[in-house]
Amino acid sequence: MKKIIVVGAGILGASTAYQLAKMGAEVLVIDRKDKGQATHAAKGIICPWLSPRQNQAWYRMAKAGAHFYPSFIEELRKAGEKETGYAPVGALSIHHEKEKIEKIEKRVQERKQGAPEIGEISFLSEVQTAGMFPLLAKRYHSIHISGAARVDGEVLRDALVRSAQRMGAVFLTGDAKLQYHSKRVTGVTVSDECYAADEVIVCAGVWADQLLEPLGIHFKVSVQKAQIVYVQVPDANDMESWPALMPPSKEYLLAYADKRIAIGATREDDIEGHDVRITAGGLQELLNKGLEMAPGLANSTFQEARVGLRPFTPGDVPVIGPLPGWDGIIAANGLGSSGLTMGPYMGLQLAKLALKMDVDINLEEYDIKKAADVH
């Protein structure tokens, strides 16, 4: 039985641990529980087909991640996980200009040929759009994508942790330091306790550079701060089935059964270090945009705000693979704002890499050398 250590227990690390345990490996997961973990604030939409991004490597990974979700969630449910954070509620892409929505509809129709999981694509008038999301201003045309879904990253991560633990995986809170000898990583130490491994998998997000620096590797990962706000709407009903709302701007709205609305998320690139403060400017940006889209939120109750630090690697494309110059260590990083879409699928690929199995992706498109500078 192979001994595998996973460093980092966000959505990527937890997914990797779950897949490894399912494949029969002996798994130890170590996480520092740093403030600002991306998964803590991750409330996302599985709908990559709307993206205008032209990078085909990014799109292939995101499309594969979305395709993977239904069977993956069904597997968790059969294993006893009733709360996965996943809800196939569909999505509304809205715009006040009808012509813009028609262009988006054309792009999605073209992509449906290679992604039938997109489901039904419906063009909706202003009245129809507001009918599907009653808090919305009645000035938006939209297309409705039936195959899209809403995901609560924290709930899904917890379900993966429980499932992995049932299959024998061990989760430990602590600060892992890499052990190595003659260009081979042999395990980690945590509080002076040594843990040996056949393979170490690094899923450390924005903290990866700190972990890998002793190996003489400068890991090029940049930080994007994402703030998200929760409000509660006192008089709304049946919110659990409302579709995810995707405007042309970077913000979005997600509705939940307990009458909460998540307004997300800022994308703050020019920050100092690992800044996890909730800021007045961030709250203002989110509340202003939320109220502009959905005036029905004006009487909602502010509940809380959260911060997550998203990792980006060069070219804004994720990287995955064995670290150059070293044996016994592999890593993945740079999922950015697509972490929830890509994370479970990339976790499966990491597990296969660690167990010397064939992967389902072209590793050259996501070459880890793009982010790993060897000194």
Number of C-alpha atoms within 10 A of each C-alpha: 9 14 19 28 27 30 30 28 29 26 30 30 29 29 27 32 36 29 23 27 22 17 14 15 21 20 25 22 24 21 19 15 14 11 14 21 24 28 23 20 23 28 23 24 28 26 24 23 22 17 12 11 10 8 11 11 16 20 17 15 25 26 22 18 22 26 19 16 18 15 10 12 20 14 12 18 15 9 11 12 17 12 15 20 17 19 20 17 20 24 27 26 24 25 22 16 12 16 11 15 21 16 11 19 21 12 15 21 18 11 15 16 10 10 16 12 17 24 14 15 18 13 17 21 16 18 14 15 23 19 14 18 21 18 17 21 18 19 16 22 24 30 22 23 26 19 20 24 22 25 22 21 25 19 19 24 24 19 23 25 23 17 24 23 17 14 17 17 23 17 20 14 13 16 17 24 18 20 18 17 10 8 11 16 21 20 24 22 15 15 9 9 8 15 17 16 22 19 22 27 28 26 27 26 29 26 20 21 18 13 18 18 14 13 17 12 19 18 23 19 21 21 25 23 23 24 27 24 24 21 21 20 21 13 9 15 13 11 19 15 16 21 27 28 24 20 18 12 9 11 19 24 24 24 25 18 13 14 17 21 23 22 25 27 27 22 17 14 13 10 11 7 9 15 15 17 14 15 12 8 10 22 18 11 16 21 21 13 20 23 16 14 23 18 16 18 19 14 12 17 14 14 12 11 18 19 26 25 30 29 26 23 23 13 11 16 22 27 24 25 21 21 23 14 12 15 18 19 26 22 22 28 30 27 25 22 20 22 25 28 27 26 25 28 24 30 23 19 24 30 25 18 19 25 18 9 11 9 14 12 14 11 13 12 17 21 18 23 17 17 25 20 14 14 8
